[in-house]
Amino acid sequence: MEQVSTRQILDTVDAPQFKTERGFATPESELANTPPAPVSPEEHLQSLSPSVIIGMIAVSDAAIVILSGLISFEVRDVWYSPALPIYAWSIVLNTAILLTIFRYAGLYHIDAFTRRRQQVQKILVSCITAFLLIAALAFAFKLSETFSRVWAFTWLAVLIGLIIVSRSCYLALLNKAAKTGMLSRNVAVVGAGVQGQRLVEILQKNSNPWLSIVGIYDDRTDRVSDTIDDFPVLGDLERLGSDIRQNRIDDVFIALPWNAEVRLKTIVETLSELPVEIHITSDLIGFSYPNAKMSSVSGVATLNVARKPLADWNYVLKQFEDYILASIFLIFLAPLMLLIAAAIKLDSPGPIIFRQKRYGYNNHVIEVLKFRTMQFNRPADIGVPQAKQEDPRITRVGRILRRTSLDELPQLINVLNGSMSLIGPRPHAIAHNIEYSQLVSRYFARHRVKPGMTGWAQVNGFRGETDTTEKMSGRVEHDLHYIENWSLLLDLRILFETVGVVLSQKNAY
């Protein structure tokens, strides 16, 4: 099955956009505030390909990894160390690992440069991940004592600094190239109807400094307005063909209703004789699914508006992550868990472990384990009330456990038995599921993956009590974002941020 992403067209960017005379730009770059200068056909032929630019940046990143390692040599003076070959091989290995992680994280996509905050976060997580992998390999092969820790941490700090600085320089150069026409994609839209209007709106909102709408083309010039969102309707297909032959257009987006089959085929057959990239955009329903992808299934083109999350190799990778990390955490935290068990037993009568039925993957009921934090044999609760601040049901030890989230540690066993994951939507009590599924749209879509010990919602302020529908809606929204945008790097980021959230003790009671 061949996958062709349409995310560049329909992706949603948080930053506000603004329109220019020729097209649109993103205000995240101070050099993107002016439209690209008009480009003559001869100059436009010399514009750089985005893939070539990304290849040059990847080579530059490799050079930075090597350079940062050599700079760190000076700090620790390992030039004459007998372990110099091992240091050199570690630099080579880290270069390969880091470039692979960068590619996997989407850092080698030209649109990534316009999203500064996301790019910096991905660089930090990627560099730390590569560093930890190298450290793990050194430990596995009993080479950890060979390396100077000063050199290793200096290398990491210098590497992160140089990569972030270089990316800022690249963004400035890319914006300058866009202004001068050295990096530009001129876009023409065919169709001045509702589909064309919707496409123009999305392109204006989501695009970047090096993409510019030239204008709108439509055979029915006598039945359409002169402009679409301030972009001129330049003429019919004959005019479009003339502009393409003059090398003024790189991409043509055909925005027509899909039931206009004969008209679509005629336009495609006419334009396919010209040196231009042709894209048939989705009909109106497709604009409601910005993450949709085009597929070819048994020779039939389809628009995939939903897909099974964590399928294929992503599922295998997630399973490895859960079992390996949960095993490591359980081994290291076993002494602490024994101390907690003893404290619970001494503090109040009752079992050490609290078991509660909750909904898990695909709405199957699972038994979630926690250290008991409430009084045992108390009067029966009406319903399943959530814990509140200064809740009288909570024991003295339980209050400490809940504030530090240590009561969740037995769920490592849930991870190892396959009913939960380290990272994922937090499971809710069955009564809460039934209540909120009637109030919050797409609530049960949270169960498309295994529930987690921590999640994207928890590190974004939705930890603890959800006493209002708005809070639960926010939690569900973040859970669905996680499901639809899962990556190993996102999981590692959530693990790191969970530590900070736990230490802050916000909404923990």
CORPEVEN-V237748 format. One record per residue. N is the residue number from 1. SS is DSSP state (@ for helix, = for strand, . for the rest). BURIAL is I if it has 16 or more other C-alpha atoms within 10 Angstrom, else O. D_FIRST is the distance of its C-alpha to the first C-alpha in whole Angstrom. Layout:
n=N ss=SS burial=BURIAL d_first=D_FIRST
n=N ss=SS burial=BURIAL d_first=D_FIRST
This chain:
n=1 ss=. burial=O d_first=0
n=2 ss== burial=O d_first=4
n=3 ss== burial=O d_first=6
n=4 ss== burial=O d_first=10
n=5 ss== burial=O d_first=13
n=6 ss=. burial=I d_first=16
n=7 ss=@ burial=O d_first=18
n=8 ss=@ burial=O d_first=20
n=9 ss=@ burial=I d_first=21
n=10 ss=@ burial=I d_first=22
n=11 ss=. burial=I d_first=22
n=12 ss=. burial=O d_first=26
n=13 ss=. burial=O d_first=28
n=14 ss=. burial=O d_first=32
n=15 ss=. burial=O d_first=34
n=16 ss=. burial=O d_first=36
n=17 ss== burial=I d_first=35
n=18 ss== burial=O d_first=38
n=19 ss== burial=I d_first=38
n=20 ss=. burial=I d_first=39
n=21 ss=. burial=O d_first=41
n=22 ss=. burial=I d_first=38
n=23 ss=. burial=I d_first=35
n=24 ss== burial=I d_first=34
n=25 ss== burial=I d_first=35
n=26 ss== burial=I d_first=34
n=27 ss=. burial=I d_first=38
n=28 ss=. burial=I d_first=36
n=29 ss=. burial=I d_first=38
n=30 ss=@ burial=O d_first=41
n=31 ss=@ burial=I d_first=40
n=32 ss=@ burial=I d_first=38
n=33 ss=. burial=I d_first=41
n=34 ss=. burial=I d_first=41
n=35 ss=. burial=I d_first=39
n=36 ss=. burial=I d_first=38
n=37 ss=. burial=O d_first=41
n=38 ss=. burial=O d_first=41
n=39 ss=. burial=I d_first=39
n=40 ss=. burial=O d_first=40
n=41 ss=@ burial=O d_first=38
n=42 ss=@ burial=O d_first=39
n=43 ss=@ burial=O d_first=39
n=44 ss=@ burial=I d_first=35
n=45 ss=. burial=O d_first=34
n=46 ss=. burial=O d_first=35
n=47 ss=. burial=I d_first=33
n=48 ss=. burial=I d_first=31
n=49 ss=. burial=O d_first=27
n=50 ss=@ burial=I d_first=26
n=51 ss=@ burial=O d_first=23
n=52 ss=@ burial=O d_first=27
n=53 ss=@ burial=I d_first=29
n=54 ss=@ burial=O d_first=26
n=55 ss=@ burial=O d_first=27
n=56 ss=@ burial=O d_first=30
n=57 ss=@ burial=I d_first=30
n=58 ss=@ burial=I d_first=28
n=59 ss=@ burial=O d_first=31
n=60 ss=@ burial=O d_first=34
n=61 ss=@ burial=I d_first=32
n=62 ss=@ burial=I d_first=33
n=63 ss=@ burial=O d_first=36
n=64 ss=@ burial=I d_first=37
n=65 ss=@ burial=I d_first=36
n=66 ss=@ burial=I d_first=38
n=67 ss=@ burial=I d_first=41
n=68 ss=@ burial=I d_first=41
n=69 ss=@ burial=I d_first=42
n=70 ss=@ burial=I d_first=44
n=71 ss=@ burial=I d_first=46
n=72 ss=@ burial=I d_first=46
n=73 ss=@ burial=I d_first=48
n=74 ss=@ burial=O d_first=51
n=75 ss=@ burial=O d_first=51
n=76 ss=@ burial=O d_first=51
n=77 ss=. burial=O d_first=53
n=78 ss=. burial=I d_first=51
n=79 ss=. burial=O d_first=51
n=80 ss=. burial=O d_first=54
n=81 ss=. burial=O d_first=52
n=82 ss=. burial=O d_first=52
n=83 ss=. burial=O d_first=48
n=84 ss=@ burial=O d_first=47
n=85 ss=@ burial=O d_first=44
n=86 ss=@ burial=O d_first=43
n=87 ss=@ burial=I d_first=43
n=88 ss=@ burial=O d_first=41
n=89 ss=@ burial=O d_first=38
n=90 ss=@ burial=I d_first=38
n=91 ss=@ burial=I d_first=37
n=92 ss=@ burial=O d_first=35
n=93 ss=@ burial=O d_first=33
n=94 ss=@ burial=I d_first=33
n=95 ss=@ burial=I d_first=32
n=96 ss=@ burial=O d_first=29
n=97 ss=@ burial=I d_first=28
n=98 ss=@ burial=I d_first=29
n=99 ss=@ burial=I d_first=27
n=100 ss=@ burial=O d_first=24
n=101 ss=@ burial=I d_first=25
n=102 ss=@ burial=I d_first=25
n=103 ss=@ burial=O d_first=22
n=104 ss=@ burial=O d_first=20
n=105 ss=. burial=I d_first=23
n=106 ss=. burial=O d_first=22
n=107 ss=. burial=I d_first=25
n=108 ss=. burial=I d_first=24
n=109 ss=. burial=O d_first=23
n=110 ss=@ burial=I d_first=25
n=111 ss=@ burial=I d_first=25
n=112 ss=@ burial=O d_first=26
n=113 ss=@ burial=I d_first=30
n=114 ss=@ burial=I d_first=31
n=115 ss=. burial=I d_first=30
n=116 ss=@ burial=I d_first=33
n=117 ss=@ burial=O d_first=34
n=118 ss=@ burial=O d_first=30
n=119 ss=@ burial=I d_first=30
n=120 ss=@ burial=I d_first=33
n=121 ss=@ burial=O d_first=32
n=122 ss=@ burial=I d_first=29
n=123 ss=@ burial=I d_first=31
n=124 ss=@ burial=I d_first=34
n=125 ss=@ burial=I d_first=31
n=126 ss=@ burial=I d_first=29
n=127 ss=@ burial=I d_first=33
n=128 ss=@ burial=I d_first=34
n=129 ss=@ burial=I d_first=31
n=130 ss=@ burial=I d_first=31
n=131 ss=@ burial=I d_first=35
n=132 ss=@ burial=O d_first=35
n=133 ss=@ burial=O d_first=32
n=134 ss=@ burial=I d_first=35
n=135 ss=@ burial=I d_first=38
n=136 ss=@ burial=O d_first=36
n=137 ss=@ burial=O d_first=36
n=138 ss=@ burial=I d_first=39
n=139 ss=@ burial=O d_first=40
n=140 ss=@ burial=O d_first=38
n=141 ss=. burial=O d_first=40
n=142 ss=. burial=O d_first=43
n=143 ss=. burial=O d_first=43
n=144 ss=. burial=O d_first=44
n=145 ss=. burial=O d_first=48
n=146 ss=. burial=O d_first=47
n=147 ss=. burial=I d_first=46
n=148 ss=. burial=O d_first=48
n=149 ss=@ burial=O d_first=47
n=150 ss=@ burial=O d_first=48
n=151 ss=@ burial=I d_first=46
n=152 ss=@ burial=I d_first=43
n=153 ss=@ burial=O d_first=44
n=154 ss=@ burial=I d_first=45
n=155 ss=@ burial=I d_first=42
n=156 ss=@ burial=I d_first=40
n=157 ss=@ burial=O d_first=42
n=158 ss=@ burial=I d_first=42
n=159 ss=@ burial=I d_first=38
n=160 ss=@ burial=I d_first=38
n=161 ss=@ burial=O d_first=40
n=162 ss=@ burial=I d_first=40
n=163 ss=@ burial=I d_first=36
n=164 ss=@ burial=I d_first=37
n=165 ss=@ burial=O d_first=39
n=166 ss=@ burial=I d_first=37
n=167 ss=@ burial=I d_first=34
n=168 ss=@ burial=I d_first=37
n=169 ss=@ burial=O d_first=38
n=170 ss=@ burial=O d_first=35
n=171 ss=@ burial=I d_first=35
n=172 ss=@ burial=I d_first=38
n=173 ss=@ burial=O d_first=37
n=174 ss=@ burial=I d_first=34
n=175 ss=@ burial=I d_first=36
n=176 ss=@ burial=I d_first=39
n=177 ss=@ burial=I d_first=36
n=178 ss=@ burial=I d_first=35
n=179 ss=@ burial=I d_first=39
n=180 ss=@ burial=I d_first=40
n=181 ss=. burial=I d_first=36
n=182 ss=. burial=I d_first=35
n=183 ss=. burial=I d_first=32
n=184 ss=. burial=I d_first=31
n=185 ss== burial=I d_first=29
n=186 ss== burial=I d_first=30
n=187 ss== burial=I d_first=28
n=188 ss== burial=I d_first=29
n=189 ss== burial=I d_first=29
n=190 ss== burial=I d_first=29
n=191 ss=. burial=I d_first=30
n=192 ss=. burial=I d_first=33
n=193 ss=. burial=I d_first=32
n=194 ss=@ burial=O d_first=31
n=195 ss=@ burial=I d_first=28
n=196 ss=@ burial=I d_first=29
n=197 ss=@ burial=I d_first=31
n=198 ss=@ burial=I d_first=29
n=199 ss=@ burial=I d_first=27
n=200 ss=@ burial=I d_first=30
n=201 ss=@ burial=O d_first=31
n=202 ss=@ burial=I d_first=28
n=203 ss=@ burial=I d_first=28
n=204 ss=@ burial=I d_first=31
n=205 ss=@ burial=I d_first=31
n=206 ss=@ burial=I d_first=28
n=207 ss=. burial=I d_first=28
n=208 ss=. burial=I d_first=30
n=209 ss=. burial=I d_first=33
n=210 ss=. burial=I d_first=31
n=211 ss== burial=I d_first=29
n=212 ss== burial=I d_first=32
n=213 ss== burial=I d_first=32
n=214 ss== burial=I d_first=34
n=215 ss== burial=I d_first=34
n=216 ss== burial=I d_first=33
n=217 ss== burial=I d_first=33
n=218 ss=. burial=I d_first=34
n=219 ss=. burial=I d_first=35
n=220 ss=. burial=O d_first=37
n=221 ss=. burial=O d_first=39
n=222 ss=. burial=O d_first=42
n=223 ss=. burial=O d_first=41
n=224 ss=. burial=O d_first=39
n=225 ss=. burial=O d_first=41
n=226 ss=. burial=I d_first=42
n=227 ss== burial=O d_first=40
n=228 ss== burial=I d_first=37
n=229 ss=. burial=O d_first=37
n=230 ss=. burial=O d_first=40
n=231 ss== burial=I d_first=37
n=232 ss== burial=O d_first=39
n=233 ss== burial=I d_first=38
n=234 ss== burial=I d_first=38
n=235 ss== burial=I d_first=38
n=236 ss=. burial=I d_first=36
n=237 ss=@ burial=I d_first=33
n=238 ss=@ burial=O d_first=36
n=239 ss=@ burial=O d_first=37
n=240 ss=@ burial=I d_first=33
n=241 ss=@ burial=I d_first=33
n=242 ss=@ burial=O d_first=36
n=243 ss=@ burial=O d_first=35
n=244 ss=@ burial=I d_first=32
n=245 ss=@ burial=O d_first=34
n=246 ss=. burial=O d_first=37
n=247 ss=. burial=I d_first=34
n=248 ss=. burial=I d_first=34
n=249 ss=. burial=I d_first=31
n=250 ss=. burial=I d_first=27
n=251 ss== burial=I d_first=25
n=252 ss== burial=I d_first=25
n=253 ss== burial=I d_first=24
n=254 ss== burial=I d_first=24
n=255 ss=. burial=I d_first=25
n=256 ss=. burial=I d_first=26
n=257 ss=. burial=I d_first=25
n=258 ss=. burial=O d_first=22
n=259 ss=. burial=O d_first=25
n=260 ss=. burial=O d_first=27
n=261 ss=@ burial=O d_first=24
n=262 ss=@ burial=O d_first=27
n=263 ss=@ burial=O d_first=28
n=264 ss=@ burial=I d_first=24
n=265 ss=@ burial=O d_first=24
n=266 ss=@ burial=O d_first=27
n=267 ss=@ burial=O d_first=27
n=268 ss=@ burial=O d_first=23
n=269 ss=@ burial=O d_first=25
n=270 ss=@ burial=O d_first=28
n=271 ss=@ burial=I d_first=27
n=272 ss=. burial=O d_first=24
n=273 ss=. burial=O d_first=27
n=274 ss=. burial=O d_first=28
n=275 ss=. burial=O d_first=27
n=276 ss=. burial=I d_first=25
n=277 ss== burial=O d_first=22
n=278 ss== burial=I d_first=21
n=279 ss== burial=O d_first=19
n=280 ss== burial=O d_first=19
n=281 ss=. burial=I d_first=20
n=282 ss=. burial=I d_first=19
n=283 ss=. burial=I d_first=22
n=284 ss=@ burial=I d_first=25
n=285 ss=@ burial=O d_first=23
n=286 ss=@ burial=I d_first=20
n=287 ss=@ burial=I d_first=23
n=288 ss=@ burial=O d_first=24
n=289 ss=. burial=I d_first=20
n=290 ss=. burial=I d_first=21
n=291 ss=. burial=I d_first=18
n=292 ss=. burial=I d_first=15
n=293 ss== burial=I d_first=12
n=294 ss== burial=I d_first=10
n=295 ss== burial=I d_first=7
n=296 ss== burial=O d_first=6
n=297 ss== burial=O d_first=6
n=298 ss=. burial=O d_first=8
n=299 ss=. burial=O d_first=9
n=300 ss== burial=O d_first=10
n=301 ss== burial=O d_first=10
n=302 ss== burial=O d_first=11
n=303 ss== burial=O d_first=13
n=304 ss== burial=O d_first=12
n=305 ss=. burial=O d_first=15
n=306 ss=. burial=O d_first=15
n=307 ss=. burial=O d_first=13
n=308 ss=. burial=O d_first=15
n=309 ss=. burial=O d_first=17
n=310 ss=. burial=I d_first=17
n=311 ss=. burial=O d_first=14
n=312 ss=@ burial=O d_first=13
n=313 ss=@ burial=O d_first=15
n=314 ss=@ burial=O d_first=16
n=315 ss=@ burial=O d_first=18
n=316 ss=@ burial=O d_first=19
n=317 ss=@ burial=O d_first=21
n=318 ss=@ burial=I d_first=22
n=319 ss=@ burial=I d_first=24
n=320 ss=@ burial=O d_first=25
n=321 ss=@ burial=I d_first=27
n=322 ss=@ burial=I d_first=28
n=323 ss=@ burial=I d_first=30
n=324 ss=@ burial=O d_first=31
n=325 ss=@ burial=I d_first=33
n=326 ss=@ burial=I d_first=34
n=327 ss=@ burial=I d_first=36
n=328 ss=@ burial=O d_first=37
n=329 ss=@ burial=O d_first=38
n=330 ss=@ burial=I d_first=40
n=331 ss=@ burial=O d_first=42
n=332 ss=@ burial=O d_first=43
n=333 ss=@ burial=O d_first=44
n=334 ss=@ burial=O d_first=46
n=335 ss=@ burial=O d_first=49
n=336 ss=@ burial=O d_first=49
n=337 ss=@ burial=I d_first=47
n=338 ss=@ burial=O d_first=50
n=339 ss=@ burial=O d_first=53
n=340 ss=@ burial=I d_first=51
n=341 ss=@ burial=I d_first=52
n=342 ss=@ burial=O d_first=55
n=343 ss=@ burial=O d_first=56
n=344 ss=@ burial=I d_first=54
n=345 ss=@ burial=O d_first=57
n=346 ss=@ burial=O d_first=60
n=347 ss=@ burial=O d_first=59
n=348 ss=. burial=I d_first=59
n=349 ss=. burial=O d_first=59
n=350 ss=. burial=O d_first=56
n=351 ss=. burial=O d_first=52
n=352 ss=. burial=I d_first=51
n=353 ss== burial=I d_first=47
n=354 ss== burial=I d_first=46
n=355 ss== burial=O d_first=44
n=356 ss== burial=O d_first=42
n=357 ss== burial=O d_first=39
n=358 ss== burial=I d_first=37
n=359 ss== burial=I d_first=33
n=360 ss=. burial=I d_first=30
n=361 ss=@ burial=I d_first=26
n=362 ss=@ burial=O d_first=26
n=363 ss=@ burial=I d_first=29
n=364 ss=. burial=O d_first=31
n=365 ss== burial=O d_first=34
n=366 ss== burial=I d_first=35
n=367 ss== burial=I d_first=38
n=368 ss== burial=I d_first=38
n=369 ss== burial=I d_first=41
n=370 ss== burial=I d_first=43
n=371 ss== burial=I d_first=47
n=372 ss=. burial=I d_first=49
n=373 ss=. burial=I d_first=50
n=374 ss== burial=I d_first=52
n=375 ss=. burial=I d_first=56
n=376 ss=. burial=O d_first=56
n=377 ss=. burial=O d_first=57
n=378 ss=. burial=O d_first=58
n=379 ss=. burial=O d_first=58
n=380 ss=. burial=O d_first=55
n=381 ss=. burial=O d_first=53
n=382 ss=. burial=O d_first=52
n=383 ss=. burial=O d_first=48
n=384 ss=. burial=O d_first=46
n=385 ss=. burial=O d_first=48
n=386 ss=. burial=O d_first=46
n=387 ss=. burial=I d_first=48
n=388 ss=. burial=I d_first=50
n=389 ss=. burial=O d_first=52
n=390 ss=. burial=O d_first=56
n=391 ss=. burial=O d_first=54
n=392 ss=. burial=O d_first=57
n=393 ss=. burial=I d_first=55
n=394 ss== burial=I d_first=54
n=395 ss=. burial=I d_first=56
n=396 ss=@ burial=I d_first=57
n=397 ss=@ burial=I d_first=55
n=398 ss=@ burial=I d_first=52
n=399 ss=@ burial=I d_first=53
n=400 ss=@ burial=I d_first=52
n=401 ss=@ burial=I d_first=49
n=402 ss=@ burial=I d_first=47
n=403 ss=@ burial=I d_first=48
n=404 ss=@ burial=I d_first=47
n=405 ss=. burial=I d_first=44
n=406 ss=@ burial=I d_first=45
n=407 ss=@ burial=I d_first=45
n=408 ss=@ burial=I d_first=41
n=409 ss=. burial=I d_first=41
n=410 ss=. burial=I d_first=41
n=411 ss=@ burial=I d_first=38
n=412 ss=@ burial=I d_first=37
n=413 ss=@ burial=I d_first=37
n=414 ss=@ burial=I d_first=35
n=415 ss=@ burial=I d_first=32
n=416 ss=@ burial=I d_first=33
n=417 ss=. burial=O d_first=33
n=418 ss=. burial=O d_first=29
n=419 ss=. burial=I d_first=31
n=420 ss=. burial=I d_first=30
n=421 ss== burial=I d_first=29
n=422 ss== burial=I d_first=31
n=423 ss== burial=I d_first=29
n=424 ss=. burial=I d_first=28
n=425 ss=. burial=I d_first=30
n=426 ss=. burial=I d_first=33
n=427 ss=. burial=I d_first=34
n=428 ss=. burial=I d_first=37
n=429 ss== burial=I d_first=39
n=430 ss=@ burial=O d_first=39
n=431 ss=@ burial=O d_first=41
n=432 ss=@ burial=I d_first=40
n=433 ss=@ burial=I d_first=36
n=434 ss=@ burial=O d_first=38
n=435 ss=@ burial=O d_first=40
n=436 ss=@ burial=I d_first=38
n=437 ss=@ burial=O d_first=35
n=438 ss=. burial=O d_first=37
n=439 ss=. burial=O d_first=38
n=440 ss=. burial=I d_first=35
n=441 ss=. burial=O d_first=32
n=442 ss=. burial=O d_first=28
n=443 ss=@ burial=I d_first=30
n=444 ss=@ burial=I d_first=29
n=445 ss=@ burial=I d_first=25
n=446 ss=@ burial=I d_first=27
n=447 ss=@ burial=I d_first=26
n=448 ss=@ burial=I d_first=22
n=449 ss=. burial=I d_first=23
n=450 ss=. burial=I d_first=26
n=451 ss=. burial=I d_first=29
n=452 ss== burial=I d_first=31
n=453 ss== burial=I d_first=34
n=454 ss== burial=I d_first=34
n=455 ss=. burial=I d_first=31
n=456 ss=. burial=I d_first=31
n=457 ss=. burial=I d_first=33
n=458 ss=@ burial=I d_first=36
n=459 ss=@ burial=I d_first=36
n=460 ss=@ burial=O d_first=36
n=461 ss=. burial=O d_first=39
n=462 ss=. burial=I d_first=38
n=463 ss=. burial=I d_first=40
n=464 ss=. burial=I d_first=42
n=465 ss=. burial=I d_first=44
n=466 ss=. burial=I d_first=42
n=467 ss=. burial=O d_first=45
n=468 ss=. burial=O d_first=44
n=469 ss=@ burial=O d_first=41
n=470 ss=@ burial=O d_first=40
n=471 ss=@ burial=O d_first=40
n=472 ss=@ burial=I d_first=37
n=473 ss=@ burial=I d_first=35
n=474 ss=@ burial=I d_first=35
n=475 ss=@ burial=I d_first=34
n=476 ss=@ burial=I d_first=31
n=477 ss=@ burial=I d_first=30
n=478 ss=@ burial=I d_first=30
n=479 ss=@ burial=I d_first=28
n=480 ss=@ burial=I d_first=25
n=481 ss=@ burial=O d_first=25
n=482 ss=@ burial=I d_first=25
n=483 ss=@ burial=I d_first=22
n=484 ss=@ burial=O d_first=20
n=485 ss=. burial=O d_first=21
n=486 ss=. burial=I d_first=21
n=487 ss=. burial=I d_first=21
n=488 ss=@ burial=O d_first=23
n=489 ss=@ burial=I d_first=26
n=490 ss=@ burial=I d_first=26
n=491 ss=@ burial=I d_first=27
n=492 ss=@ burial=I d_first=30
n=493 ss=@ burial=I d_first=31
n=494 ss=@ burial=I d_first=32
n=495 ss=@ burial=I d_first=33
n=496 ss=@ burial=O d_first=36
n=497 ss=@ burial=I d_first=36
n=498 ss=@ burial=I d_first=37
n=499 ss=@ burial=O d_first=40
n=500 ss=@ burial=O d_first=42
n=501 ss=@ burial=I d_first=41
n=502 ss=@ burial=I d_first=43
n=503 ss=@ burial=O d_first=46
n=504 ss=@ burial=O d_first=46
n=505 ss=. burial=O d_first=47
n=506 ss=. burial=O d_first=46
n=507 ss=. burial=I d_first=46
n=508 ss=. burial=I d_first=46
n=509 ss=. burial=I d_first=49
